[in-house]
Amino acid sequence: MVLSDLRIFLAVARTCGITRAARELHTVQSNVSARVHALEKELGAPLFRRHARGVALTHAGEQLLPYAERISRLVDEAHHVIGDESDPCGPLRIGSMESTAGLRLPAALAAFTQECPRVDLSLITGPTEQLVRDVLEYRLDGALVSDPVRRADLMQTPVFEERLVLITARRVTGLDAVLHDARILVFRAGCSYRRRLESILHARGAVGVRCMEFGTLDGILGCVGAGMGISLLPAAVVEQHTTHAQIRVHELPDEEARAQTVFVQRVDTSPPPALTRFLAHAGTVAQPVLRQAPRASTVTA
């Protein structure tokens, strides 16, 4: 069984079509068809059913799929681990929460790409739950997410510690009014800060909490400043944003304000040299961020 044939099989399975797989692999359709046919002949079973919209996996194809994914992944991992540690190369797929990517990573990424120019770095942002799932399913080499992540199959390394604050429009001097008809501006489901904000509000007797979901940090901050609702974000993000003048910061008790950002990776894979270098650079820009900032108001339990 040839590795290149397995990877062609994976491309066809992923794209659900011979033509689409050929386009993704930058080859001709006849080559993809021939390699799939050769694999089917070797295994003695059809791997795809042809239909009007493309192809679908047969039962044999579904059985082969996890083995092909595992073989391809192990070969890539072997290349990464055995590669030249003094000059790492190849793909590196890192996940990060949106706020961490914008606040903590630019300096680390700049230093990393300068030191390791042959590494093809991909940075994918998303909520903690999605990033953890992508690491578990091998779509990411690791991810910066919010603690706690209690999984026996993941190893986690503390990287940053944030001080979270409640934010409202500048004209909101106290939270009593918004607690009785709270509209929270948050990232989509699976965001750890969203869960924490809902918990904070419920602990204070908030009723009728409504959610507006956003895809970007700028959208949340801009709409909070415009008076559309409240949110919970790292203080350093708010302090550095251009809308800071339109936003009022409400401090939280220390036990609610502390948020640890950790790097998670699977325990059953060896980290490639590029990942070790990335974590070293991320660690150098970690700062003590639980310093006291000017207080607009203090939220108590």
VOVOSE-828141 format. One record per residue (C-alpha): z, y, x; chain. Coordinates in steps of 0.2 Angstrom, whole numbers, always signed. Layout:
N
      up   north    east   chain
       Z       Y       X       A
...
//
This chain:
301
      up   north    east   chain
      +0      +0      +0       A
      -6     +16      +8       A
      +5     +32      +7       A
     -10     +43      +3       A
     -15     +32     -12       A
      +3     +33     -19       A
      +3     +52     -17       A
     -14     +53     -26       A
      -6     +42     -40       A
      +9     +54     -41       A
      -3     +69     -43       A
     -13     +61     -57       A
      +4     +56     -66       A
     +10     +74     -63       A
      -5     +83     -70       A
     -10     +70     -83       A
     -29     +70     -77       A
     -40     +65     -63       A
     -49     +81     -63       A
     -33     +92     -62       A
     -26     +80     -49       A
     -42     +83     -38       A
     -41    +101     -40       A
     -22    +101     -35       A
     -26     +90     -20       A
     -42    +100     -15       A
     -53     +85     -15       A
     -67     +78     -27       A
     -64     +69     -43       A
     -73     +54     -37       A
     -61     +52     -22       A
     -46     +52     -34       A
     -54     +40     -45       A
     -58     +28     -31       A
     -41     +28     -23       A
     -33     +25     -40       A
     -44     +11     -43       A
     -40      +4     -26       A
     -22      +5     -30       A
     -24      -3     -47       A
     -34     -18     -39       A
     -21     -20     -25       A
      -7     -21     -38       A
     -17     -31     -51       A
     -13     -20     -66       A
     -20      -4     -73       A
      -9     +11     -70       A
     -17     +24     -82       A
     -24     +24     -99       A
     -39     +35    -101       A
     -40     +46    -117       A
     -49     +62    -123       A
     -37     +74    -115       A
     -35     +65     -98       A
     -24     +50     -94       A
      -7     +43     -97       A
      +4     +31     -88       A
      +3     +12     -93       A
     +19      +2     -93       A
     +14      -4     -75       A
     +12     +15     -70       A
     +29     +19     -77       A
     +37      +5     -67       A
     +28     +11     -51       A
     +32     +30     -53       A
     +50     +30     -47       A
     +46     +19     -32       A
     +31     +30     -27       A
     +42     +46     -29       A
     +56     +38     -18       A
     +43     +32      -5       A
     +35     +49      -4       A
     +52     +58      -3       A
     +59     +47     +11       A
     +43     +49     +21       A
     +45     +68     +20       A
     +63     +67     +24       A
     +60     +57     +39       A
     +47     +70     +45       A
     +60     +84     +42       A
     +75     +75     +51       A
     +65     +68     +66       A
     +56     +85     +68       A
     +59     +96     +83       A
     +76    +104     +80       A
     +72    +118     +91       A
     +57    +123     +81       A
     +58    +117     +63       A
     +43    +116     +52       A
     +37    +110     +35       A
     +43    +114     +17       A
     +60    +120     +13       A
     +65    +122      -6       A
     +80    +132      -9       A
     +87    +137     -26       A
     +98    +152     -30       A
    +106    +161     -44       A
     +97    +177     -48       A
    +111    +189     -43       A
    +114    +180     -27       A
     +96    +180     -22       A
     +95    +199     -25       A
    +112    +203     -17       A
    +116    +191      -3       A
    +100    +183      +3       A
     +87    +196      +9       A
     +95    +199     +26       A
     +98    +180     +28       A
     +80    +176     +23       A
     +73    +189     +34       A
     +83    +182     +49       A
     +78    +164     +45       A
     +60    +167     +43       A
     +59    +177     +60       A
     +68    +162     +69       A
     +59    +148     +60       A
     +41    +155     +56       A
     +34    +138     +54       A
     +45    +133     +39       A
     +37    +136     +22       A
     +51    +142     +13       A
     +51    +142      -6       A
     +65    +152     -16       A
     +68    +147     -34       A
     +80    +156     -45       A
     +88    +150     -60       A
    +105    +147     -69       A
    +118    +135     -61       A
    +115    +121     -72       A
     +96    +120     -70       A
     +98    +122     -51       A
    +110    +108     -50       A
     +99     +97     -60       A
     +84    +101     -48       A
     +94     +96     -33       A
    +100     +80     -41       A
     +81     +76     -46       A
     +75     +80     -28       A
     +65     +95     -33       A
     +76    +106     -22       A
     +83    +103      -5       A
     +99    +113     -10       A
    +104    +127     -20       A
    +117    +142     -21       A
    +127    +140     -37       A
    +143    +145     -44       A
    +158    +134     -42       A
    +165    +122     -48       A
    +152    +109     -47       A
    +161     +92     -49       A
    +148     +79     -44       A
    +151     +64     -33       A
    +133     +63     -28       A
    +133     +82     -22       A
    +141     +89      -7       A
    +146    +107      -8       A
    +149    +121      +5       A
    +157    +137      +1       A
    +146    +152      +6       A
    +151    +168      -3       A
    +165    +174     -14       A
    +161    +187     -27       A
    +172    +199     -37       A
    +166    +199     -55       A
    +168    +214     -67       A
    +164    +217     -85       A
    +151    +231     -87       A
    +147    +242    -102       A
    +137    +258    -105       A
    +146    +274     -96       A
    +151    +281    -113       A
    +162    +265    -117       A
    +179    +270    -110       A
    +189    +255    -118       A
    +184    +238    -123       A
    +194    +237    -140       A
    +178    +242    -150       A
    +166    +230    -142       A
    +178    +215    -143       A
    +177    +215    -162       A
    +158    +215    -163       A
    +153    +210    -145       A
    +135    +208    -140       A
    +133    +200    -123       A
    +118    +202    -112       A
    +116    +187    -101       A
    +104    +175     -93       A
     +98    +159    -102       A
    +109    +145    -106       A
    +116    +136     -91       A
    +122    +152     -82       A
    +139    +150     -75       A
    +143    +169     -77       A
    +138    +168     -96       A
    +150    +154     -99       A
    +164    +163     -90       A
    +160    +179    -100       A
    +161    +170    -116       A
    +178    +162    -111       A
    +185    +179    -106       A
    +180    +187    -123       A
    +187    +172    -133       A
    +203    +173    -124       A
    +205    +191    -129       A
    +201    +187    -147       A
    +183    +193    -148       A
    +174    +189    -164       A
    +156    +188    -169       A
    +150    +187    -151       A
    +131    +188    -151       A
    +119    +184    -136       A
    +104    +193    -130       A
     +95    +182    -116       A
     +86    +190    -101       A
     +75    +183     -87       A
     +79    +196     -75       A
     +94    +205     -67       A
     +86    +222     -69       A
     +84    +219     -88       A
    +102    +215     -90       A
    +108    +231     -81       A
     +96    +242     -88       A
    +100    +237    -106       A
    +119    +238    -103       A
    +116    +256     -96       A
    +107    +260    -112       A
    +122    +254    -123       A
    +114    +238    -130       A
    +129    +227    -125       A
    +141    +221    -111       A
    +139    +209     -97       A
    +148    +201     -83       A
    +141    +202     -65       A
    +147    +203     -47       A
    +153    +220     -43       A
    +143    +222     -28       A
    +127    +219     -38       A
    +132    +233     -50       A
    +137    +245     -36       A
    +120    +243     -27       A
    +109    +245     -43       A
     +99    +260     -47       A
    +107    +261     -65       A
    +125    +262     -58       A
    +127    +280     -64       A
    +124    +274     -82       A
    +136    +259     -81       A
    +155    +259     -83       A
    +164    +245     -73       A
    +180    +237     -81       A
    +190    +227     -68       A
    +197    +210     -72       A
    +213    +201     -67       A
    +211    +193     -50       A
    +211    +175     -57       A
    +196    +180     -69       A
    +187    +190     -56       A
    +186    +178     -42       A
    +169    +168     -42       A
    +165    +156     -27       A
    +147    +153     -23       A
    +143    +136     -15       A
    +128    +128      -8       A
    +125    +111     -15       A
    +115     +97      -8       A
    +113     +78     -11       A
    +125     +67      -2       A
    +112     +53      +0       A
     +99     +64     +10       A
    +100     +70     +28       A
     +98     +89     +29       A
     +82     +94     +39       A
     +84    +105     +54       A
     +77    +120     +44       A
     +91    +118     +31       A
    +104    +118     +44       A
     +97    +134     +51       A
     +96    +142     +34       A
    +114    +139     +30       A
    +119    +146     +47       A
    +110    +163     +43       A
    +117    +163     +25       A
    +135    +161     +33       A
    +132    +176     +44       A
    +129    +188     +30       A
    +144    +182     +20       A
    +156    +196     +17       A
    +174    +198     +10       A
    +168    +205      -7       A
    +185    +204     -16       A
    +189    +222     -10       A
    +196    +234     -22       A
    +183    +246     -29       A
    +186    +262     -38       A
    +192    +257     -55       A
    +185    +264     -71       A
    +197    +254     -82       A
    +207    +238     -81       A
    +205    +223     -93       A
    +221    +214     -97       A
    +224    +197    -106       A
//
